[in-house]
Amino acid sequence: APSAGSTSCTKCAAGSYSADTGASACTACDVGRFSTTVGATGCTACGAGSFAQSSGSSACVACRVGTSSASGQAQCTQCAAGEYQDQTGQAQCKQCAAGTFNAKTEATTCAQCPVGSFASSPAQSSCAFCSPGQATSVAGSVRCSNCTAGRFAANAGTIVCDECPVGNYNFLVGQSA
């Protein structure tokens, strides 16, 4: 006996689509794209701050803290050193402010530069020590101050300038000896 032909068509499942009439199969959504609808005619790119890692996705996943993504991505990108992200689902990472730093990737915070060091511009992965003749006793400094006349800092990374000892003097600012 002859077999019966199809009497109806089946809608494509969520995560797949059919854009053409007469299709014999549905196509899975590409990575970075999704479809929540049954019977979809196309897939949508995941929005910025989210991703779809595998084909055939019916939803996108928000990027975790310490990462970000542009739209239509298969994965999120780790924040670089000097950057951070403290919220989920973000399109880009934030830069550490001047006076702060972050040495690792995928960070969620930045740390203040320790006393005796500084970061004069944002997005730094480390702080620089104050040069000889300069000091800072404040954490999170964006610059070091020159030692005043009668004081000196012989070493880099000085917190407080030393006074010239008895029998010595200097009348210049920013001296290292």
C-alpha positions, -999 to +999 in steps of 0.1 A: +000+000+000+013+035-008+023+057+022+003+088+030+019+122+022+021+151+047-012+166+057+003+196+077+036+215+083+054+216+117+064+249+132+102+254+138+111+252+175+125+281+195+162+284+186+156+277+149+139+293+119+127+288+084+130+318+061+118+302+029+086+287+017+088+250+009+115+243+035+121+206+044+139+215+077+145+243+101+179+260+105+194+264+139+202+300+150+239+308+147+260+314+177+255+349+191+218+348+178+186+335+193+149+329+187+123+326+214+094+322+190+080+289+177+076+292+140+102+320+136+113+332+102+147+345+115+169+349+145+179+380+165+214+390+175+220+389+213+221+424+226+252+441+239+261+427+273+248+392+265+258+361+244+247+328+230+275+303+230+260+276+210+239+274+178+201+268+183+198+291+213+164+302+224+178+329+248+209+349+255+229+349+287+240+381+305+277+386+308+290+381+343+308+408+363+344+414+351+333+409+315+314+426+287+303+421+251+291+439+220+259+426+203+258+393+185+286+376+204+293+339+212+310+348+244+319+378+267+353+393+268+373+397+300+380+432+311+417+441+305+441+451+333+434+487+341+396+481+336+368+466+356+331+458+355+311+455+387+277+448+370+263+419+349+251+423+314+273+453+303+284+463+268+318+475+279+342+476+308+349+507+328+384+523+332+400+525+366+401+562+376+433+582+379+449+573+413+437+537+411+449+506+393+441+470+386+468+445+375+446+415+366+420+408+339+383+401+346+383+425+376+353+438+394+370+467+413+401+489+411+424+496+441+439+529+453+476+534+446+494+528+478+512+557+496+545+566+480+530+559+445+506+574+420+486+569+387+483+602+368+459+589+342+430+564+341+431+527+330+464+519+347+475+483+354+501+495+380+511+526+400+544+544+396+566+552+426+573+588+435+607+598+421+635+607+445+629+643+457+591+637+458+567+620+481+530+613+488+514+601+520+479+598+505+466+566+490+450+571+456+473+599+446+473+612+410+507+629+415+536+632+440+546+665+456+581+679+455+599+680+488+600+716+501+632+735+509+649+720+539+636+685+532+646+657+509+637+622+497+666+600+487+647+571+475+618+564+451+584+556+467+589+580+496+559+586+518+571+617+537+602+639+529+629+638+555+642+670+571+678+679+564+699+669+594+717+693+617+746+709+599+730+705+565+706+725+544+691+728+509+672+757+495+659+739+464+626+722+460+624+685+451+658+674+463+669+638+466+700+645+488 
